[in-house]
Amino acid sequence: MDLNSASIHDVIHPTAAFSQNSPPANHPTDPPEEVPWSESQLNPKNRVNSLDPPQNPRWRIDGSTGLGTQFYALPLNAGPLPPMRFDVFIPEEAGLSPRLREILSLNAAFHTKDADRVRRLGITNHILRRLQTWMAGEGELKSLYENLPFGSRIILENLDLDLSKMRITVAPTYYLEKQLLALAKLDKALGVPSEQLPQAVDIKNLVIVQQLSDSVCIVRLSPGKTDDGTAHGNDKLWILKALTSGVKYMYVELRNLLLMKPHPNVISRPDYLVTKICSFGGKRAVVGFMLPYHSGGGLRDMLPLLRINGRLTMDMRLKWAIQLTSAVLHVREEGRMFYPDLRLDNIILSETGDLIMVDFEQRGVWCEFAAPEINAIDFIRILATRSVGDSGNNGNETGIPEDTRKYYASILSKLMPDWEKLQSCEEYPPLDGAYQSYIIPWLCLDEREQEAAEVFMLGRVLWCIFEGQSAPHHVTPWQSYLREPDIEFPAYRYTPVVLRDLIDRCTRGRRPGLSSLIVRQKSKLVLRGTVGESSPEEVMKAAREYWRAEVEEAERFVWLREERKRQGAWDGNHFGRPRLREVLRELQAFRDAYS
């Protein structure tokens, strides 16, 4: 079964339990159809001229958000440019043709994000070749960067093997500017004294070096002065954190970092605010903030690399495990906040090889990383917001029946009566300050429950550290890794027995994930353990049965929790996991005994 946006609803999300879609036509069990000469790949007019990178390229692509719809494009012939984030977007319906998806590797683009592998995809070079002929003039590009709102979109309206038939438009994101907070009102909106705000620097004084992810790029400061007259600008590299969608999460993180007490293993407070004069009204808005750049790399990619080369020592693993646990504990006790984003992608290494925890947007992680109690509420939230009328990439309705949606909405309303208002809120602060973040499942839990959920995520990351793996599971549908895991949680190979027991206690209550049944084979979804492709019917049937069981368990847990809370008998640590301080003590005791 192909990996595309329709598979999210029909297989990957709990909506699969109630999906009304039919399997895609012409799956591998169908007899091959005779292709007319007018559409045959043997016909020269239907062939792509080349999928090699263009010679003397005028553009570069630094990666993708995945799903094969958004690519980070940077012009190379316009001199130093500010990080205005004009990404290339391919509408979902533009990649409908199975033939185009295969030729341009769009199924692979669904799960591929890092720059090196994205640049090898057919769709990437097809985009570059189209951009090569689109806007060649340096003056045109500079005008684009100077006059459009931050985060405006370069849209490929259609995909075609013939580059000349691919239409490009530029969509200004004026709506994004409206969501940005004015610098003059930032202190009040964040609830932070004005004297605690970092210095402000205009985005035009930044030069982009590389886009690392949807929200993070490397920049330099060009020579100039900040608002207080301080000179800046040298070869020092910085991280710019800025969002082109869901900008509210950037302000959540900014507030969290500004109020966080320092800790050696937590990213430091921002050094600069980055501002831009908006097109309408002249508002000087805060589009992002700057943090120190750490060159040690991400822990996700370093762990398997070190293990494969025999350099992942027990001392290193213990150091990182203790540093991480100490950091999570600090965020809870000193930062007085929960951390729902605990996964390897959000852990980097400093120049000295020390661990640093990043990403305080409080968006959460997907279910194969999250605690089962978080998943239970999140599954209900997803079902409560997907109804008939939602459209997928083929224009067909992909929702679930409205009465089903209303049923799960009623359950969620018992946990959080104003969840719908929070879910639809795009302004910061959330609901005029009623909440400090937007993550509904975590806001439904009390502090003890939140800590228990953090311990679960910590246990999963500890497993990755001691086993030297990039993730708990391999060949997951939504993301591939440069070095896929060669062992899966909760199996053990390298972890000492004492620490295996600790990790098992941290992850009590775990349930088999979707990847226990359905995995990604290259760029298709197949049943685990099968040789060759699985039919879409087989994959969708397995997904439907899996998600029905998971949704039923989610309901059971939520009603059990509500009943015991009503009786005054609910234990916030329902699964009996150790507390964060206990985990830290056990890790330190093992380190002392080991050394």
C-alpha positions as CSV (number, residue, x, y, z in Angstrom):
1,M,0.0,0.0,0.0
2,D,1.4,3.4,-1.0
3,L,2.5,5.9,1.7
4,N,0.6,9.1,1.1
5,S,-1.6,11.5,3.1
6,A,-4.6,9.2,2.7
7,S,-2.8,6.5,4.5
8,I,-2.6,8.7,7.6
9,H,-6.4,8.5,8.0
10,D,-6.8,4.9,6.7
11,V,-3.9,3.3,8.6
12,I,-1.7,5.4,10.8
13,H,-4.3,7.4,12.8
14,P,-7.0,5.9,15.1
15,T,-9.5,7.2,12.4
16,A,-8.7,3.9,10.7
17,A,-11.0,2.2,13.1
18,F,-14.0,4.0,11.5
19,S,-12.6,4.8,8.0
20,Q,-15.3,4.6,5.3
21,N,-12.7,4.7,2.5
22,S,-12.3,1.9,0.0
23,P,-8.8,0.5,-0.7
24,P,-7.0,2.2,-3.6
25,A,-7.7,0.6,-7.0
26,N,-5.1,-1.3,-9.0
27,H,-3.2,-2.8,-6.1
28,P,-0.6,-5.5,-6.7
29,T,-3.1,-8.4,-6.8
30,D,-4.9,-6.9,-9.8
31,P,-3.9,-8.1,-13.2
32,P,-1.8,-5.5,-15.0
33,E,-3.7,-3.2,-17.3
34,E,-2.5,-2.5,-20.8
35,V,-1.2,1.1,-20.9
36,P,-2.0,3.0,-24.1
37,W,0.9,4.3,-26.1
38,S,-0.2,7.9,-25.3
39,E,0.5,7.2,-21.6
40,S,3.3,4.6,-21.8
41,Q,6.7,5.3,-20.3
42,L,8.2,3.9,-23.6
43,N,6.8,6.9,-25.4
44,P,9.5,9.6,-25.3
45,K,7.1,12.4,-24.6
46,N,6.1,10.8,-21.3
47,R,9.6,10.5,-19.9
48,V,11.3,12.9,-17.5
49,N,14.2,14.6,-19.3
50,S,16.4,14.1,-16.3
51,L,16.2,13.6,-12.5
52,D,19.8,14.5,-12.0
53,P,20.6,17.7,-10.1
54,P,20.9,20.7,-12.4
55,Q,24.3,21.9,-13.4
56,N,25.3,25.2,-11.9
57,P,22.2,25.1,-9.6
58,R,20.5,28.4,-8.7
59,W,18.6,26.8,-5.8
60,R,19.3,24.4,-3.0
61,I,17.0,22.2,-1.0
62,D,17.9,21.7,2.7
63,G,15.3,19.1,3.6
64,S,11.6,18.4,4.0
65,T,8.9,18.3,6.6
66,G,8.0,14.8,5.3
67,L,4.7,13.8,3.7
68,G,6.3,15.0,0.4
69,T,4.5,18.3,0.4
70,Q,6.9,20.9,1.8
71,F,10.6,21.4,0.9
72,Y,13.1,23.9,2.3
73,A,14.4,25.8,-0.8
74,L,17.1,28.5,-0.7
75,P,18.3,30.6,-3.7
76,L,22.0,30.5,-4.4
77,N,22.6,33.4,-6.8
78,A,21.1,36.3,-4.9
79,G,23.9,36.9,-2.3
80,P,23.4,36.8,1.5
81,L,19.7,36.5,2.3
82,P,17.7,36.7,5.5
83,P,15.9,33.6,6.8
84,M,12.5,34.5,5.4
85,R,11.4,30.9,5.0
86,F,9.9,30.8,1.5
87,D,9.5,27.0,1.3
88,V,8.2,25.1,-1.8
89,F,4.8,23.5,-1.3
90,I,3.3,20.7,-3.4
91,P,-0.5,20.5,-2.8
92,E,-1.5,17.0,-1.9
93,E,-3.7,16.6,-5.0
94,A,-0.7,17.5,-7.2
95,G,0.8,14.1,-6.5
96,L,-2.3,12.0,-7.2
97,S,-1.0,10.1,-10.2
98,P,0.5,6.7,-9.1
99,R,2.9,6.9,-12.1
100,L,4.2,10.3,-11.1
101,R,4.5,9.2,-7.5
102,E,6.7,6.3,-8.5
103,I,8.8,8.2,-11.0
104,L,9.4,11.2,-8.6
105,S,9.8,9.0,-5.4
106,L,6.9,10.8,-3.7
107,N,6.2,7.8,-1.5
108,A,9.8,8.0,-0.2
109,A,9.4,11.8,0.3
110,F,6.6,10.9,2.7
111,H,9.0,9.6,5.3
112,T,12.3,11.2,4.4
113,K,13.3,14.5,6.1
114,D,17.1,14.9,6.4
115,A,18.9,17.0,3.7
116,D,21.3,14.3,2.4
117,R,18.6,11.8,1.6
118,V,16.0,14.3,0.5
119,R,18.5,15.7,-2.1
120,R,18.7,12.2,-3.7
121,L,15.0,12.0,-4.3
122,G,13.6,12.4,-7.8
123,I,11.0,15.0,-6.6
124,T,13.7,17.2,-5.2
125,N,15.7,17.4,-8.4
126,H,12.5,17.9,-10.4
127,I,11.7,20.8,-8.2
128,L,15.2,22.3,-8.5
129,R,15.0,22.0,-12.3
130,R,11.7,23.8,-12.3
131,L,13.0,26.5,-10.0
132,Q,16.0,26.9,-12.2
133,T,13.9,28.3,-15.0
134,W,11.4,30.2,-12.8
135,M,13.2,33.2,-11.4
136,A,16.7,33.5,-12.5
137,G,17.3,37.2,-11.9
138,E,19.1,38.3,-8.7
139,G,17.0,41.5,-8.5
140,E,13.7,39.5,-8.7
141,L,14.8,37.2,-5.9
142,K,15.9,40.1,-3.6
143,S,12.6,41.8,-4.3
144,L,10.8,38.6,-3.3
145,Y,12.7,38.5,0.0
146,E,12.3,42.2,0.8
147,N,8.6,42.6,0.0
148,L,6.7,39.5,1.0
149,P,5.6,38.5,4.5
150,F,7.7,36.0,6.5
151,G,6.9,32.4,5.6
152,S,5.3,33.1,2.2
153,R,4.9,30.0,0.0
154,I,6.2,29.1,-3.4
155,I,3.5,26.7,-4.6
156,L,3.9,24.2,-7.4
157,E,0.2,24.0,-8.5
158,N,0.7,20.8,-10.4
159,L,3.2,18.1,-11.1
160,D,4.1,17.0,-14.6
161,L,6.9,15.2,-16.3
162,D,7.2,18.2,-18.6
163,L,8.7,21.0,-16.5
164,S,7.2,23.7,-18.8
165,K,3.7,22.5,-17.8
166,M,4.3,23.0,-14.0
167,R,2.8,26.2,-12.8
168,I,4.3,28.2,-10.0
169,T,2.6,30.8,-7.8
170,V,3.7,32.7,-4.8
171,A,1.2,32.9,-1.9
172,P,1.8,35.8,0.6
173,T,1.1,34.7,4.2
174,Y,-0.5,37.9,5.5
175,Y,-2.6,35.7,7.9
176,L,0.7,34.7,9.6
177,E,1.7,38.3,10.2
178,K,-1.7,38.8,11.9
179,Q,-0.9,36.0,14.3
180,L,2.5,37.4,15.2
181,L,2.8,39.4,18.5
182,A,4.0,43.0,18.5
183,L,7.4,43.5,20.3
184,A,5.8,46.3,22.3
185,K,3.2,44.0,23.7
186,L,5.3,40.8,24.1
187,D,6.0,41.2,27.8
188,K,2.3,41.4,28.7
189,A,1.4,38.5,26.4
190,L,4.1,36.2,27.8
191,G,3.7,37.4,31.4
192,V,7.4,38.2,31.5
193,P,8.8,41.5,32.9
194,S,10.1,43.7,30.0
195,E,13.6,43.8,31.5
196,Q,13.8,40.1,31.2
197,L,13.2,40.1,27.4
198,P,16.3,39.6,25.2
199,Q,17.6,42.3,22.9
200,A,15.8,42.6,19.6
201,V,17.4,42.3,16.2
202,D,15.7,42.8,12.8
203,I,15.4,39.7,10.6
204,K,17.2,41.7,7.8
205,N,20.3,41.7,9.9
206,L,20.4,37.9,9.8
207,V,21.9,35.7,7.0
208,I,20.7,32.2,6.6
209,V,23.3,29.4,6.5
210,Q,21.2,26.3,6.5
211,Q,17.6,25.2,7.2
212,L,17.7,22.2,9.6
213,S,14.0,21.5,10.2
214,D,10.6,23.1,9.9
215,S,11.3,25.3,12.9
216,V,15.1,25.6,13.1
217,C,17.8,27.1,10.9
218,I,21.4,28.1,11.3
219,V,22.1,31.9,10.9
220,R,24.8,34.5,11.2
221,L,24.4,38.0,12.4
222,S,25.5,40.6,9.8
223,P,27.3,43.7,11.2
224,G,24.9,46.1,12.9
225,K,23.5,47.1,16.3
226,T,20.6,45.9,18.5
227,D,18.0,48.2,19.9
228,D,20.2,49.1,22.9
229,G,23.1,50.1,20.6
230,T,25.1,46.9,21.2
231,A,27.2,46.0,18.2
232,H,26.9,42.5,16.7
233,G,28.0,40.6,13.7
234,N,30.8,38.1,13.2
235,D,31.3,34.5,12.0
236,K,29.5,33.0,15.0
237,L,26.7,30.7,14.2
238,W,23.3,30.8,15.9
239,I,20.1,28.8,15.9
240,L,17.0,30.7,14.8
241,K,13.8,29.2,16.1
242,A,10.8,30.4,14.0
243,L,7.6,28.8,12.8
244,T,5.7,29.3,9.6
245,S,2.6,27.5,10.8
246,G,1.3,27.1,14.3
247,V,3.3,30.2,15.4
248,K,1.6,30.0,18.8
249,Y,3.9,27.2,19.8
250,M,6.9,29.4,19.2
251,Y,5.6,31.8,21.9
252,V,4.9,28.9,24.2
253,E,8.6,27.9,24.0
254,L,9.8,31.5,24.2
255,R,7.9,32.0,27.5
256,N,9.1,28.6,28.9
257,L,12.7,29.4,28.1
258,L,12.6,32.9,29.5
259,L,11.1,31.6,32.8
260,M,13.4,28.6,33.1
261,K,16.2,28.6,35.6
262,P,19.5,27.7,34.1
263,H,20.6,24.0,34.0
264,P,23.7,22.7,32.2
265,N,21.7,20.1,30.2
266,V,18.8,22.4,29.2
267,I,19.1,24.8,26.3
268,S,19.9,28.3,27.6
269,R,17.5,31.2,27.5
270,P,17.3,33.1,24.1
271,D,20.0,35.7,23.4
272,Y,18.0,37.7,20.9
273,L,14.5,38.2,19.7
274,V,14.1,38.4,16.0
275,T,11.6,41.0,14.7
276,K,10.1,42.1,11.3
277,I,8.1,45.1,10.3
278,C,4.8,43.8,9.0
279,S,3.3,44.8,5.7
280,F,0.1,46.2,7.2
281,G,0.0,48.6,10.0
282,G,3.8,48.8,10.4
283,K,3.7,46.4,13.4
284,R,7.1,45.3,14.6
285,A,6.4,41.7,15.2
286,V,8.4,39.0,16.9
287,V,9.0,36.2,14.4
288,G,11.4,34.1,16.4
289,F,14.3,34.0,18.8
290,M,18.0,33.0,18.6
291,L,19.8,30.4,20.7
292,P,23.5,29.3,20.8
293,Y,24.4,26.8,18.1
294,H,25.9,23.5,19.4
295,S,28.0,21.6,16.9
296,G,28.0,18.2,18.6
297,G,25.1,16.9,16.5
298,G,21.9,15.2,17.4
299,L,21.8,12.3,19.8
300,R,19.5,10.4,17.5
301,D,22.0,10.1,14.8
302,M,25.1,9.9,17.0
303,L,24.0,6.9,19.1
304,P,23.9,4.3,16.2
305,L,27.0,5.8,14.6
306,L,29.0,5.5,17.8
307,R,27.7,1.9,18.5
308,I,28.5,0.7,15.0
309,N,32.0,2.0,15.3
310,G,32.5,0.5,18.7
311,R,32.8,3.9,20.4
312,L,29.7,4.0,22.5
313,T,31.1,3.3,25.9
314,M,29.2,2.6,29.1
315,D,30.6,5.7,30.7
316,M,29.2,7.8,27.8
317,R,25.8,6.1,28.1
318,L,25.6,6.5,31.8
319,K,26.7,10.2,31.6
320,W,24.0,11.0,29.0
321,A,21.3,9.0,30.9
322,I,22.0,10.9,34.2
323,Q,22.3,14.2,32.4
324,L,18.9,13.7,30.7
325,T,17.1,12.5,33.8
326,S,18.6,15.4,35.8
327,A,17.4,17.9,33.1
328,V,13.8,16.5,33.0
329,L,13.7,16.6,36.8
330,H,14.9,20.2,36.7
331,V,12.2,21.3,34.2
332,R,9.5,19.7,36.5
333,E,10.8,21.0,39.8
334,E,12.5,24.3,39.0
335,G,10.8,25.2,35.8
336,R,7.4,24.1,37.2
337,M,6.2,22.8,33.9
338,F,5.7,19.5,32.2
339,Y,7.8,18.3,29.3
340,P,5.7,16.4,26.7
341,D,8.4,16.3,23.9
342,L,10.8,13.8,25.3
343,R,12.4,11.9,22.3
344,L,15.8,11.6,20.8
345,D,15.1,14.2,18.1
346,N,15.0,16.9,20.9
347,I,18.3,16.0,22.4
348,I,21.6,17.5,21.0
349,L,25.2,17.3,22.1
350,S,27.4,20.2,23.0
351,E,31.0,20.7,21.7
352,T,32.2,19.0,24.9
353,G,29.9,16.0,24.3
354,D,27.4,16.8,27.0
355,L,23.7,16.3,26.5
356,I,21.4,19.3,26.0
357,M,17.6,19.1,26.0
358,V,15.8,21.3,23.5
359,D,12.3,22.1,22.1
360,F,9.9,23.5,24.7
361,E,6.9,24.1,22.3
362,Q,4.9,21.5,24.3
363,R,3.3,19.9,21.3
364,G,3.9,16.3,22.4
365,V,5.2,13.2,20.7
366,W,3.4,10.6,18.6
367,C,1.9,7.5,20.2
368,E,4.9,5.1,19.7
369,F,6.8,7.4,22.1
370,A,4.1,8.6,24.4
371,A,2.7,7.0,27.6
372,P,-0.5,5.0,27.1
373,E,-2.5,7.3,29.3
374,I,-1.6,10.2,27.1
375,N,-2.4,8.2,24.0
376,A,-5.8,7.2,25.4
377,I,-6.9,10.9,25.6
378,D,-5.2,11.8,22.3
379,F,-6.9,9.0,20.4
380,I,-10.2,10.3,21.7
381,R,-9.2,13.9,20.7
382,I,-8.4,12.9,17.2
383,L,-11.7,11.0,16.8
384,A,-13.5,14.0,18.3
385,T,-12.2,16.3,15.6
386,R,-12.5,14.2,12.4
387,S,-16.0,14.1,10.8
388,V,-17.4,13.4,7.4
389,G,-16.6,16.3,5.2
390,D,-12.9,16.3,5.9
391,S,-11.2,15.8,2.5
392,G,-8.1,13.8,1.8
393,N,-5.7,14.2,-1.1
394,N,-8.1,12.7,-3.6
395,G,-11.0,15.0,-2.8
396,N,-13.0,12.1,-1.3
397,E,-14.4,12.4,2.2
398,T,-12.1,10.8,4.6
399,G,-13.8,11.6,7.9
400,I,-15.6,9.3,10.3
401,P,-19.4,9.4,10.8
402,E,-20.6,12.5,12.5
403,D,-22.4,10.6,15.3
404,T,-19.2,8.8,16.0
405,R,-17.3,12.1,16.2
406,K,-19.9,13.6,18.5
407,Y,-19.7,10.6,20.8
408,Y,-15.9,11.0,21.3
409,A,-16.3,14.8,21.6
410,S,-18.7,14.2,24.5
411,I,-16.2,12.0,26.2
412,L,-13.4,14.6,25.8
413,S,-15.8,17.4,27.1
414,K,-16.0,15.5,30.4
415,L,-12.2,15.7,30.7
416,M,-11.9,19.3,29.5
417,P,-15.1,21.3,28.9
418,D,-13.5,24.0,26.7
419,W,-11.3,21.7,24.6
420,E,-12.9,22.7,21.4
421,K,-12.1,26.4,22.0
422,L,-8.5,25.5,22.8
423,Q,-8.2,23.2,19.8
424,S,-9.3,25.9,17.4
425,C,-7.4,28.8,19.1
426,E,-4.6,30.2,16.9
427,E,-3.8,33.2,19.1
428,Y,-1.4,33.5,21.9
429,P,-1.9,33.4,24.9
430,P,-4.2,30.4,24.8
431,L,-7.8,31.5,25.5
432,D,-6.7,34.8,26.9
433,G,-4.3,33.2,29.4
434,A,-6.6,30.4,30.7
435,Y,-3.8,28.0,29.8
436,Q,-0.1,28.1,29.2
437,S,0.0,25.6,26.3
438,Y,-2.3,24.0,23.8
439,I,-1.7,20.3,24.3
440,I,-5.0,18.9,25.4
441,P,-4.1,15.4,26.6
442,W,-1.5,16.7,29.0
443,L,-3.7,19.5,30.3
444,C,-6.3,16.9,31.2
445,L,-3.8,15.3,33.7
446,D,-2.8,16.5,37.1
447,E,0.9,17.0,38.1
448,R,1.4,13.5,39.4
449,E,0.0,12.0,36.2
450,Q,2.1,14.2,34.1
451,E,5.3,13.1,35.9
452,A,4.4,9.5,35.4
453,A,3.9,10.1,31.7
454,E,7.3,11.8,31.6
455,V,8.9,8.8,33.2
456,F,7.4,6.6,30.5
457,M,9.0,8.7,27.8
458,L,12.2,8.8,29.7
459,G,12.3,5.1,29.9
460,R,12.0,4.8,26.1
461,V,14.8,7.2,25.6
462,L,17.0,5.5,28.1
463,W,16.4,2.3,26.2
464,C,17.7,4.0,23.0
465,I,20.7,5.4,24.8
466,F,21.8,2.0,26.4
467,E,21.0,0.0,23.2
468,G,22.6,2.6,20.9
469,Q,19.5,2.9,18.7
470,S,18.0,5.9,16.7
471,A,14.5,5.0,17.8
472,P,12.5,2.4,19.7
473,H,11.1,0.9,16.5
474,H,12.3,0.5,13.0
475,V,10.6,1.1,9.6
476,T,7.8,3.2,11.2
477,P,5.5,4.7,8.6
478,W,5.9,8.4,9.3
479,Q,9.7,8.8,9.5
480,S,12.8,6.9,8.3
481,Y,16.2,7.3,9.8
482,L,19.7,7.5,8.4
483,R,20.5,4.5,10.5
484,E,17.4,2.4,11.3
485,P,17.3,0.5,14.6
486,D,18.4,-3.1,14.3
487,I,16.7,-4.2,17.5
488,E,13.3,-3.0,18.8
489,F,12.0,-2.0,22.2
490,P,11.6,-3.8,24.6
491,A,14.2,-6.3,23.5
492,Y,17.7,-5.9,25.0
493,R,21.2,-6.6,23.8
494,Y,23.6,-4.2,25.5
495,T,21.7,-2.8,28.5
496,P,23.0,-4.1,31.9
497,V,20.4,-6.3,33.7
498,V,19.9,-3.8,36.6
499,L,19.1,-1.1,34.1
500,R,16.8,-3.3,32.1
501,D,14.7,-3.7,35.2
502,L,14.6,0.1,35.7
503,I,13.6,0.7,32.1
504,D,10.9,-1.9,32.3
505,R,9.5,-0.3,35.4
506,C,9.6,3.2,33.8
507,T,7.5,1.9,30.8
508,R,4.9,0.0,32.7
509,G,1.6,0.0,31.0
510,R,3.1,-0.1,27.5
511,R,1.0,-1.5,24.7
512,P,2.0,-2.9,21.3
513,G,2.3,-0.2,18.7
514,L,0.9,-0.2,15.1
515,S,4.4,-1.2,14.0
516,S,3.9,-4.6,15.7
517,L,1.5,-5.3,12.8
518,I,2.2,-2.9,9.9
519,V,5.6,-1.6,8.9
520,R,7.2,0.4,6.1
521,Q,8.9,-1.7,3.5
522,K,11.0,0.8,1.5
523,S,8.2,3.3,0.8
524,K,5.1,1.1,1.1
525,L,3.0,-0.1,4.0
526,V,3.0,-3.9,4.4
527,L,2.0,-6.5,7.1
528,R,5.0,-7.3,9.3
529,G,6.6,-10.5,8.5
530,T,5.3,-10.7,4.9
531,V,7.6,-11.2,1.9
532,G,6.8,-8.7,-0.9
533,E,3.9,-6.3,-0.9
534,S,0.7,-6.6,1.0
535,S,-2.6,-5.6,-0.6
536,P,-4.3,-2.4,0.5
537,E,-7.2,-4.4,1.8
538,E,-4.9,-6.5,4.0
539,V,-3.2,-3.4,5.4
540,M,-6.4,-1.5,6.0
541,K,-8.1,-4.5,7.6
542,A,-5.2,-5.0,10.0
543,A,-5.1,-1.3,10.8
544,R,-8.9,-1.2,11.4
545,E,-8.7,-4.2,13.8
546,Y,-5.7,-2.8,15.7
547,W,-7.2,0.7,16.1
548,R,-10.6,-0.6,17.2
549,A,-8.9,-2.5,20.0
550,E,-6.8,0.6,20.9
551,V,-9.8,2.9,20.9
552,E,-11.7,0.4,23.0
553,E,-8.9,0.3,25.5
554,A,-8.6,4.1,25.5
555,E,-12.3,4.4,26.4
556,R,-11.9,1.8,29.1
557,F,-9.0,3.7,30.7
558,V,-10.7,7.1,30.6
559,W,-13.9,5.8,32.2
560,L,-12.0,3.9,34.8
561,R,-10.1,7.0,35.7
562,E,-13.2,9.1,35.9
563,E,-15.0,6.6,38.1
564,R,-12.1,6.3,40.5
565,K,-11.6,10.0,40.6
566,R,-15.3,10.3,41.5
567,Q,-14.8,7.8,44.3
568,G,-11.6,9.6,45.5
569,A,-9.6,6.4,44.8
570,W,-7.6,7.4,41.7
571,D,-3.9,7.0,42.0
572,G,-2.2,9.5,39.7
573,N,0.6,6.9,39.1
574,H,-1.8,4.3,37.9
575,F,0.8,2.0,36.4
576,G,3.2,2.2,39.4
577,R,6.2,3.7,37.6
578,P,9.1,5.1,39.6
579,R,9.3,8.9,40.2
580,L,11.9,11.0,38.4
581,R,14.0,11.3,41.5
582,E,14.0,7.6,42.0
583,V,15.2,7.0,38.4
584,L,18.0,9.5,38.9
585,R,19.1,7.9,42.2
586,E,19.2,4.4,40.6
587,L,21.2,5.6,37.6
588,Q,23.7,7.4,39.9
589,A,24.0,4.3,42.1
590,F,24.7,2.1,39.1
591,R,27.3,4.6,37.9
592,D,29.0,4.6,41.3
593,A,29.0,0.8,41.5
594,Y,30.2,0.5,37.8
595,S,33.1,3.0,38.2
